[in-house]
Structure formats: C-alpha cells, structure tokens
Amino acid sequence: MKRIGKLKGRTAVIVLSSVAALILILAAGIYLYIHSMINKINIVDKAGPQSLEGSFSDSLAYDKEKDETGSERPQITANSNIAVEDMDEKDLLAADMPAASEDEIAAIEEKLQSNLAKSDIKYDKNVLNILLIGSDSRKSGGSGRSDAMILISINKKKKIITATSILRDIYLKIPGRDKSNRINAAFAYGGADLLLDTIKQNFKINVDKYVIIDFFAFIDMVDAVGGVTVDVTKDDIPIINGYVKELNKLTGVDEKCDWLKNDGQLLLNGKQALGYARNRYIGTDFKRTARQRDILKQVFDKVKDLKITKIIELANQILPQVTTNLKESEIFTLLLSLPSYIKYDIKQETIPAAGTYNNVRIRGMAVLSIDFEENINMLHKSLYSDEAD
C-alpha cells in the first residue's frame, strides 16, 4: 500500500510538473508572439518635426500672413466632381468674418498667457490618456500634418473610454513659440511631442503618450471590419468622390473606382469613409470631428465581434503603419488588457464645448477663441474619476 501511495505521489508530481512546464511554454509562446507583433510598430523615443512635403492639399499652411480680404470660397455643388488637388488651400472661413480689433486680440492674448502660466496639471493614476493623431500623409507610413486629434482616455476605475475631439482651429499658446496659433500648428512646428506639451500646458491634463496613424491605416481598419454605415447627403457626394479620386491616383487604380452615385444611408468602404470623415467643406469642424468619432466607434464595436484570427490578421496589417512613443512594456500591457477594455462603455466629447467659444479672425486666420477655464473644468469632470460622479 505504501508503494502504491508513493507511485501515486510521484505520478501527481510528474503530472503537476508537466502541466507547469506546459503553462510556461504556452506563456513563453504567447509572450514571443505578442513581442513579434509589437516589433511591427514604429516605436520612437522622440517625435521631431514632421515634414509637410507630400501632404493632402486641403491642409492649411501655418502662421502665414494673409490679406484682410481673406480668400474666395470654392463653389461646390452636388453635380460637381471636385478633386482634392483642386480645392483651395487658403483659409476658406476667414473671408466670412470681420477681423478682430487690436484691443480684442490683446485681450485674447492676455488670457492665453495667463492660462499657460498656470501649473496645476491634473493627474489620476486610474486614467490613461493617449492622443490619437491622424496624419494626412499621402504615403503609407509617411509624415504629414495632424488632420485629426482625438484624446482617448481610459478610466480603469469607472470602466469608461472617453473619445474627445480637439478641434484644430483652437487658438492658443504653443510652448516655445512667440506667436499664438492654431493648435494644429504645434504638430507642424515640433511633431507629436510639441503637440502633447501644447495640450498638457493649455488644458492642464497629464498626457504624454501618442499614437499616430496615417490615412492608409484608417482605410485598412474600416475595410477589415466590413465598412461603416453613415448618412450621406447629395452635397457630400462630390466631396467624398474628390478624396477617393486622389487616393485612386496615389494607388494607381482607375480614378472613378469606388465613387459614390447615390445619397442616403450607405455602407462605405475605407476610402469612402475617409472622404466622409475628412469633409470640412460642408458643415462645421464640429460636425467633421463627430463623423470621425462615429466611424471609430463603429470600428470599435465591430472589432468586438471579430474572431481572434481576424483580429490577429487586422493587427498584422495595421501595426506596421502605427507610430507611437508608448514603450514596449506599455503596449504589452494594453494588449493584455484589450479583452477588458472592449467591454468598457464609450462616450464622446468635443473641445471646445458648446457655448464656450467665439469664431474670430486673427492675422487672416479663422480661429476659435475659447474659454479655457470652462473647457478645462469640463474636461477634468469628464475624464477623471473623482470629478465624474
């Protein structure tokens, strides 16, 4: 009986040892696989100034003096086929508003300087802020302007992900620059690092991580989940087709491939969705950023239903087109937490909030002069656990 007991004991030890070894092998395999995926990402320590060469033609030139008359708004109709390269690069909105007086500008500048001087940066260990930067590069993996800025805030305590669009025409102080400018200029002047510092110093939130994706990564994401469904108006069609035409030229396909013909609720592919999301010629920039958030939410919701093999396929396609300053260990942690994050509620915000800004014209630029105190309070309340109850 003792011998049988010893054999059983040895067998149990062997089984447990084998299971432990198998678990270690599986864990090592998972780690190596995730590590190989992370290696596909362009991880950088610093992101210097981005080259403006080769960016889409509807992006604005920064800090250039313009005459007092502004520029002529192009006439876009439902029947016109407007290519992106034909759209005016100048500030289309400036022509429709009177220039701010010297006294008005002086008052705005004084408030901006006073806000920048404040040092009360909000921090919460339960909140991870990552700035998602959409670059308008016309080359896959290339550089360009920050066409979209969405602050992704993961509140692990409240299990909420907040997507906050930061409108690119916000007029503010850019650290290290003499002249105030649009927030979008920060990326052109000093890359993602200067853009992060500009947001941190002006909006008093702790954000030092960013992810940059270009248009081609956006297209691949939308296509991978089977497209997105949106309401397209007749006036949207020529604008969307203009962007699609430009992309078709870049990729060497027939210029009319994937053109939209009808309005209504449509299932758009990646190229069409990009044109829809970038349209700033109809409606306000608030509407444009709402479109961007809606598309990202649809993509996020569809990813939840993808099989693991499809998610891996998507990751292998998208990750090489991503640039980030997240460390490998941080990316590893985010990937492991992804199953939990997918279950979080998602809410959307916009900076500036409604009723907290004025449209003004400064140095020939149509900009948003915002109430920073109100927007900072709104942002803190929205993102941080101790103020969001």
RODO-2510 file (C-alpha; in nm, 4 decimals, decimal comma):
residues 389
     n   res          X          Y          Z
     1     m     0,0000     0,0000     0,0000
     2     k     0,2864     0,2334     0,0841
     3     r     0,4437     0,1571    -0,2534
     4     i     0,1173     0,2330    -0,4331
     5     g     0,0905     0,5596    -0,2378
     6     k     0,4435     0,6554    -0,3371
     7     l     0,3693     0,5785    -0,7035
     8     k     0,0564     0,7904    -0,6915
     9     g     0,2528     1,0702    -0,5281
    10     r     0,5245     1,0508    -0,7946
    11     t     0,2623     1,0420    -1,0668
    12     a     0,0943     1,3517    -0,9237
    13     v     0,4278     1,5336    -0,9091
    14     i     0,5062     1,4362    -1,2693
    15     v     0,1615     1,5489    -1,3863
    16     l     0,1853     1,8804    -1,1991
    17     s     0,5383     1,9361    -1,3284
    18     s     0,4251     1,8622    -1,6834
    19     v     0,1282     2,0985    -1,6512
    20     a     0,3527     2,3687    -1,5074
    21     a     0,6018     2,3204    -1,7891
    22     l     0,3221     2,3327    -2,0472
    23     i     0,1877     2,6544    -1,8954
    24     l     0,5348     2,8075    -1,9036
    25     i     0,5824     2,7019    -2,2656
    26     l     0,2431     2,8457    -2,3610
    27     a     0,3154     3,1672    -2,1693
    28     a     0,6535     3,1979    -2,3384
    29     g     0,4937     3,1328    -2,6763
    30     i     0,2255     3,3955    -2,6155
    31     y     0,4875     3,6435    -2,4992
    32     l     0,7081     3,5813    -2,8027
    33     y     0,4104     3,6124    -3,0372
    34     i     0,2929     3,9392    -2,8807
    35     h     0,6527     4,0593    -2,8807
    36     s     0,6756     3,9854    -3,2545
    37     m     0,3558     4,1859    -3,3125
    38     i     0,4845     4,4798    -3,1075
    39     n     0,8033     4,4768    -3,3136
    40     k     0,5917     4,5654    -3,6166
    41     i     0,5085     4,9030    -3,4575
    42     n     0,7296     5,2044    -3,5142
    43     i     0,8227     5,2821    -3,1520
    44     v     1,0118     5,6065    -3,1046
    45     d     1,1592     5,7876    -2,8074
    46     k     1,1012     6,1287    -2,9561
    47     a     0,8953     6,2548    -3,2483
    48     g     1,0605     6,5558    -3,4073
    49     p     0,9112     6,7997    -3,6545
    50     q     0,7051     6,6318    -3,9213
    51     s     0,7823     6,7005    -4,2847
    52     l     0,4998     6,8808    -4,4624
    53     e     0,6062     6,7544    -4,8011
    54     g     0,3556     6,5317    -4,9773
    55     s     0,0508     6,6055    -4,7639
    56     f    -0,3035     6,6408    -4,8926
    57     s    -0,3775     6,9775    -5,0450
    58     d    -0,6682     7,0772    -4,8229
    59     s    -0,4427     7,1076    -4,5164
    60     l    -0,3747     7,4669    -4,4160
    61     a    -0,0434     7,6482    -4,4275
    62     y     0,0513     7,7704    -4,0815
    63     d     0,1335     8,1153    -3,9487
    64     k     0,1329     8,2837    -4,2886
    65     e     0,0125     8,6434    -4,3022
    66     k    -0,2924     8,6820    -4,5260
    67     d    -0,4542     8,9964    -4,6598
    68     e    -0,7610     9,1440    -4,4965
    69     t    -0,9980     9,0213    -4,7661
    70     g    -0,9301     8,6530    -4,6963
    71     s    -0,9794     8,4061    -4,9794
    72     e    -1,2602     8,3066    -5,2094
    73     r    -1,4731     8,0092    -5,1096
    74     p    -1,4969     7,7478    -5,3873
    75     q    -1,8453     7,6741    -5,5155
    76     i    -1,9233     7,3071    -5,4568
    77     t    -2,2452     7,1596    -5,5902
    78     a    -2,3951     6,8139    -5,5937
    79     n    -2,3139     6,7811    -5,9635
    80     s    -1,9517     6,8904    -5,9498
    81     n    -1,6663     6,6444    -5,9415
    82     i    -1,4187     6,8238    -5,7180
    83     a    -1,0790     6,6621    -5,6903
    84     v    -0,8847     6,7218    -5,3720
    85     e    -0,5998     6,8877    -5,5560
    86     d    -0,8448     7,1464    -5,6982
    87     m    -0,9628     7,2637    -5,3555
    88     d    -0,8283     7,5967    -5,2291
    89     e    -0,5543     7,5590    -4,9690
    90     k    -0,6254     7,9017    -4,8232
    91     d    -0,8329     7,9756    -4,5156
    92     l    -1,1850     7,9357    -4,6506
    93     l    -1,3626     8,0582    -4,3382
    94     a    -1,1662     8,3822    -4,2943
    95     a    -1,3476     8,5584    -4,5770
    96     d    -1,6808     8,5337    -4,3948
    97     m    -1,5897     8,7057    -4,0693
    98     p    -1,4593     9,0503    -3,9718
    99     a    -1,1066     9,0791    -3,8406
   100     a    -1,0687     9,1132    -3,4641
   101     s    -0,9602     9,4578    -3,3463
   102     e    -0,6213     9,5168    -3,1860
   103     d    -0,7868     9,5571    -2,8461
   104     e    -0,9774     9,2291    -2,8879
   105     i    -0,6614     9,0456    -2,9898
   106     a    -0,4700     9,1960    -2,6946
   107     a    -0,7415     9,0757    -2,4524
   108     i    -0,7357     8,7252    -2,6040
   109     e    -0,3558     8,7088    -2,5866
   110     e    -0,3557     8,8196    -2,2228
   111     k    -0,5977     8,5407    -2,1281
   112     l    -0,3934     8,2828    -2,3204
   113     q    -0,0731     8,3862    -2,1459
   114     s    -0,2420     8,3807    -1,8048
   115     n    -0,3789     8,0298    -1,8684
   116     l    -0,0431     7,8983    -1,9888
   117     a     0,1263     8,0298    -1,6723
   118     k    -0,0904     7,8083    -1,4503
   119     s     0,0832     7,4878    -1,3449
   120     d    -0,1996     7,2776    -1,1947
   121     i    -0,1758     6,9740    -1,4259
   122     k    -0,4435     6,7149    -1,3437
   123     y    -0,3256     6,3586    -1,2835
   124     d    -0,5088     6,0394    -1,1870
   125     k    -0,3359     5,7009    -1,1726
   126     n    -0,6590     5,5334    -1,2875
   127     v    -0,6774     5,7347    -1,6101
   128     l    -0,4590     5,6700    -1,9128
   129     n    -0,4625     5,9484    -2,1727
   130     i    -0,3380     5,8673    -2,5236
   131     l    -0,3581     6,1215    -2,8038
   132     l    -0,4638     5,9658    -3,1331
   133     i    -0,3184     6,1732    -3,4162
   134     g    -0,4462     6,1277    -3,7688
   135     s    -0,1712     6,2269    -4,0105
   136     d    -0,2652     6,3402    -4,3613
   137     s     0,0328     6,1700    -4,5216
   138     r    -0,0262     6,0572    -4,8795
   139     k     0,2360     5,7847    -4,8356
   140     s     0,1725     5,4806    -4,6208
   141     g     0,3903     5,5279    -4,3140
   142     g     0,4877     5,8788    -4,4242
   143     s     0,4605     6,2060    -4,2332
   144     g     0,2221     6,4973    -4,2698
   145     r     0,0005     6,7342    -4,0762
   146     s    -0,2217     6,6433    -3,7807
   147     d    -0,5513     6,6267    -3,9657
   148     a    -0,7353     6,4869    -3,6623
   149     m    -0,6685     6,4888    -3,2879
   150     i    -0,8726     6,2629    -3,0610
   151     l    -0,7810     6,2187    -2,6959
   152     i    -0,8533     5,8593    -2,5915
   153     s    -0,8944     5,8438    -2,2136
   154     i    -0,9212     5,5041    -2,0449
   155     n    -1,0715     5,5353    -1,6978
   156     k    -0,9973     5,1992    -1,5361
   157     k    -1,1897     5,2838    -1,2186
   158     k    -1,5163     5,3781    -1,3881
   159     k    -1,4622     5,1401    -1,6844
   160     i    -1,5247     5,4152    -1,9380
   161     i    -1,3359     5,5114    -2,2517
   162     t    -1,3829     5,8747    -2,3494
   163     a    -1,3021     5,9941    -2,7022
   164     t    -1,2553     6,3713    -2,7028
   165     s    -1,2090     6,5500    -3,0343
   166     i    -0,9822     6,8538    -3,0115
   167     l    -1,0710     7,0942    -3,2898
   168     r    -0,7693     7,2017    -3,4874
   169     d    -0,8686     7,5694    -3,5152
   170     i    -0,8414     7,6349    -3,1388
   171     y    -0,6290     7,9477    -3,0893
   172     l    -0,3752     7,9079    -2,8089
   173     k    -0,0177     7,9478    -2,6921
   174     i     0,2305     7,6955    -2,8241
   175     p     0,5169     7,6493    -2,5754
   176     g     0,8391     7,7973    -2,7088
   177     r     0,6730     7,9965    -2,9886
   178     d     0,6408     8,3742    -2,9874
   179     k     0,3095     8,3934    -3,1724
   180     s    -0,0113     8,2221    -3,0677
   181     n    -0,1565     7,9984    -3,3355
   182     r    -0,3979     7,7183    -3,4085
   183     i    -0,3349     7,4041    -3,2067
   184     n    -0,2824     7,2171    -3,5330
   185     a     0,0322     7,4227    -3,5935
   186     a     0,2073     7,2571    -3,2983
   187     f     0,2450     6,9288    -3,4848
   188     a     0,3913     7,1080    -3,7866
   189     y     0,6370     7,3014    -3,5697
   190     g     0,7589     7,0270    -3,3382
   191     g     0,5906     6,6962    -3,4090
   192     a     0,3893     6,4918    -3,1619
   193     d     0,5998     6,5933    -2,8606
   194     l     0,5243     6,9627    -2,9033
   195     l     0,1569     6,8850    -2,9688
   196     l     0,1374     6,6831    -2,6447
   197     d     0,3076     6,9607    -2,4493
   198     t     0,0722     7,2186    -2,6012
   199     i    -0,2330     7,0179    -2,4901
   200     k    -0,0878     6,9498    -2,1459
   201     q     0,0032     7,3137    -2,0758
   202     n    -0,3163     7,4675    -2,2156
   203     f    -0,5728     7,2146    -2,0904
   204     k    -0,3968     7,1090    -1,7692
   205     i    -0,4191     6,7345    -1,8181
   206     n    -0,1497     6,4727    -1,7958
   207     v    -0,0982     6,3376    -2,1477
   208     d     0,2413     6,2205    -2,2653
   209     k     0,1521     5,9254    -2,4880
   210     y     0,0502     5,9360    -2,8509
   211     v    -0,0344     5,7090    -3,1409
   212     i    -0,0030     5,8339    -3,4987
   213     i    -0,1861     5,6615    -3,7807
   214     d    -0,1976     5,7693    -4,1428
   215     f    -0,4835     5,7599    -4,3898
   216     f    -0,3902     5,4181    -4,5212
   217     a    -0,4129     5,2622    -4,1741
   218     f    -0,7577     5,4215    -4,1364
   219     i    -0,8674     5,2742    -4,4693
   220     d    -0,7390     4,9283    -4,3747
   221     m    -0,9193     4,9398    -4,0386
   222     v    -1,2541     5,0243    -4,1943
   223     d    -1,2151     4,7634    -4,4682
   224     a    -1,1122     4,4961    -4,2171
   225     v    -1,4416     4,5287    -4,0266
   226     g    -1,6537     4,5295    -4,3416
   227     g    -1,7111     4,9046    -4,3720
   228     v    -1,9194     5,1577    -4,1784
   229     t    -2,2776     5,2750    -4,2274
   230     v    -2,3418     5,6509    -4,2435
   231     d    -2,5939     5,9015    -4,3805
   232     v    -2,4549     6,0616    -4,6970
   233     t    -2,6203     6,3738    -4,8405
   234     k    -2,6196     6,4814    -5,2042
   235     d    -2,3813     6,7632    -5,1159
   236     d    -2,1402     6,5153    -4,9548
   237     i    -2,1056     6,3053    -5,2692
   238     p    -1,8745     6,5297    -5,4781
   239     i    -1,6500     6,5944    -5,1780
   240     i    -1,6175     6,2252    -5,0930
   241     n    -1,5571     6,1394    -5,4564
   242     g    -1,2857     6,4061    -5,4703
   243     y    -1,0925     6,2394    -5,1903
   244     v    -1,1484     5,8944    -5,3409
   245     k    -1,0198     6,0200    -5,6764
   246     e    -0,6994     6,1471    -5,5139
   247     l    -0,6448     5,8172    -5,3339
   248     n    -0,7075     5,6248    -5,6555
   249     k    -0,4400     5,8301    -5,8301
   250     l    -0,1949     5,7598    -5,5498
   251     t    -0,2585     5,3861    -5,5599
   252     g    -0,2643     5,3585    -5,9396
   253     v    -0,6248     5,2482    -5,9908
   254     d    -0,8969     5,3944    -6,2110
   255     e    -0,9780     5,7410    -6,0759
   256     k    -1,3530     5,6690    -6,0661
   257     c    -1,3162     5,3435    -5,8729
   258     d    -1,5404     5,3431    -5,5619
   259     w    -1,7118     5,6726    -5,6467
   260     l    -2,0484     5,7230    -5,4798
   261     k    -2,3509     5,7761    -5,7030
   262     n    -2,6430     5,7885    -5,4607
   263     d    -2,7121     5,9559    -5,1278
   264     g    -2,8839     5,8021    -4,8257
   265     q    -2,7736     5,5574    -4,5596
   266     l    -2,4793     5,3804    -4,7184
   267     l    -2,2235     5,1186    -4,6277
   268     l    -1,8898     5,2866    -4,7028
   269     n    -1,5575     5,1139    -4,7599
   270     g    -1,2305     5,2502    -4,6234
   271     k    -1,1617     5,5031    -4,8986
   272     q    -1,5176     5,6346    -4,8994
   273     a    -1,5280     5,6541    -4,5188
   274     l    -1,2048     5,8539    -4,5206
   275     g    -1,3548     6,1066    -4,7613
   276     y    -1,6673     6,1270    -4,5451
   277     a    -1,4621     6,1783    -4,2277
   278     r    -1,2372     6,4451    -4,3786
   279     n    -1,5078     6,6604    -4,5377
   280     r    -1,4654     7,0114    -4,3956
   281     y    -1,6278     7,1947    -4,6847
   282     i    -1,9857     7,1231    -4,5779
   283     g    -2,0910     7,1940    -4,2212
   284     t    -1,8641     7,2898    -3,9326
   285     d    -1,5487     7,1303    -3,7979
   286     f    -1,7612     7,0126    -3,5053
   287     k    -1,9618     6,8025    -3,7488
   288     r    -1,6460     6,6723    -3,9133
   289     t    -1,4965     6,5568    -3,5833
   290     a    -1,8302     6,3982    -3,4848
   291     r    -1,8088     6,1957    -3,8069
   292     q    -1,4590     6,0815    -3,7148
   293     r    -1,5669     5,9675    -3,3686
   294     d    -1,8729     5,7905    -3,5077
   295     i    -1,6607     5,5920    -3,7529
   296     l    -1,4080     5,4978    -3,4840
   297     k    -1,6914     5,3851    -3,2549
   298     q    -1,8392     5,1684    -3,5317
   299     v    -1,4975     5,0141    -3,5946
   300     f    -1,4504     4,9528    -3,2204
   301     d    -1,7942     4,7925    -3,1879
   302     k    -1,7316     4,5656    -3,4879
   303     v    -1,3908     4,4569    -3,3588
   304     k    -1,5693     4,3194    -3,0530
   305     d    -1,7413     4,0619    -3,2747
   306     l    -1,4361     3,9591    -3,4771
   307     k    -1,2835     3,6156    -3,4327
   308     i    -0,9360     3,6088    -3,2805
   309     t    -0,7841     3,5011    -3,6126
   310     k    -0,9364     3,8068    -3,7833
   311     i    -0,8152     4,0361    -3,5051
   312     i    -0,4627     3,8987    -3,5476
   313     e    -0,4878     3,9487    -3,9238
   314     l    -0,6031     4,3076    -3,8685
   315     a    -0,3220     4,3739    -3,6202
   316     n    -0,0598     4,2391    -3,8604
   317     q    -0,1910     4,4767    -4,1267
   318     i    -0,2332     4,7887    -3,9141
   319     l     0,0572     4,7787    -3,6675
   320     p     0,3343     4,8482    -3,9222
   321     q     0,1502     5,1713    -4,0078
   322     v     0,1452     5,2927    -3,6471
   323     t     0,3972     5,5263    -3,4822
   324     t     0,3925     5,5688    -3,1051
   325     n     0,6038     5,6698    -2,8068
   326     l     0,4446     5,4002    -2,5896
   327     k     0,7119     5,1693    -2,4572
   328     e     0,7077     4,8011    -2,5474
   329     s     0,6068     4,7083    -2,1913
   330     e     0,3182     4,9574    -2,2033
   331     i     0,1960     4,8216    -2,5366
   332     f     0,2208     4,4679    -2,3984
   333     t     0,0058     4,5685    -2,1003
   334     l    -0,2502     4,7385    -2,3267
   335     l    -0,2764     4,4315    -2,5488
   336     l    -0,3294     4,2040    -2,2472
   337     s    -0,5948     4,4452    -2,1164
   338     l    -0,7745     4,4663    -2,4505
   339     p    -1,0374     4,1991    -2,3643
   340     s    -1,1371     4,4097    -2,0621
   341     y    -1,1285     4,7441    -2,2449
   342     i    -1,3574     4,6108    -2,5178
   343     k    -1,6300     4,5770    -2,2517
   344     y    -1,5967     4,9397    -2,1363
   345     d    -1,8644     5,1974    -2,2143
   346     i    -1,7658     5,4605    -2,4702
   347     k    -1,8615     5,8261    -2,4546
   348     q    -1,7773     6,1175    -2,6812
   349     e    -1,6812     6,4770    -2,6082
   350     t    -1,5607     6,7789    -2,8038
   351     i    -1,3224     7,0592    -2,7145
   352     p    -1,4357     7,3347    -2,7206
   353     a    -1,7715     7,2555    -2,5634
   354     a    -2,0885     7,4202    -2,6947
   355     g    -2,1262     7,7826    -2,5862
   356     t    -1,7619     7,8195    -2,4761
   357     y    -1,6034     7,9747    -2,7848
   358     n    -1,6212     8,2524    -3,0402
   359     n    -1,5281     8,2488    -3,4081
   360     v    -1,2737     8,5235    -3,4672
   361     r    -1,0279     8,6243    -3,7354
   362     i    -0,6685     8,6899    -3,6335
   363     r    -0,3821     8,7549    -3,8784
   364     g    -0,6121     8,6437    -4,1594
   365     m    -0,6881     8,3089    -3,9897
   366     a    -1,0342     8,1907    -3,8917
   367     v    -0,9806     8,0574    -3,5393
   368     l    -1,1741     7,9521    -3,2303
   369     s    -1,1192     8,1742    -2,9290
   370     i    -1,2277     7,9542    -2,6408
   371     d    -1,2989     7,9944    -2,2709
   372     f    -1,0165     7,7803    -2,1349
   373     e    -1,1414     7,7805    -1,7764
   374     e    -1,4793     7,6334    -1,8752
   375     n    -1,3263     7,3790    -2,1122
   376     i    -1,0633     7,2701    -1,8614
   377     n    -1,3332     7,2172    -1,5962
   378     m    -1,5467     7,0203    -1,8423
   379     l    -1,2517     6,8062    -1,9498
   380     h    -1,1478     6,7282    -1,5918
   381     k    -1,5029     6,6384    -1,4948
   382     s    -1,5426     6,4159    -1,7984
   383     l    -1,2148     6,2273    -1,7723
   384     y    -1,1286     6,1911    -1,4060
   385     s    -1,2977     5,9641    -1,1584
   386     d    -1,3144     6,1962    -0,8593
   387     e    -1,4985     6,4625    -1,0583
   388     a    -1,7078     6,2466    -1,2921
   389     d    -1,9665     6,1113    -1,0467
***
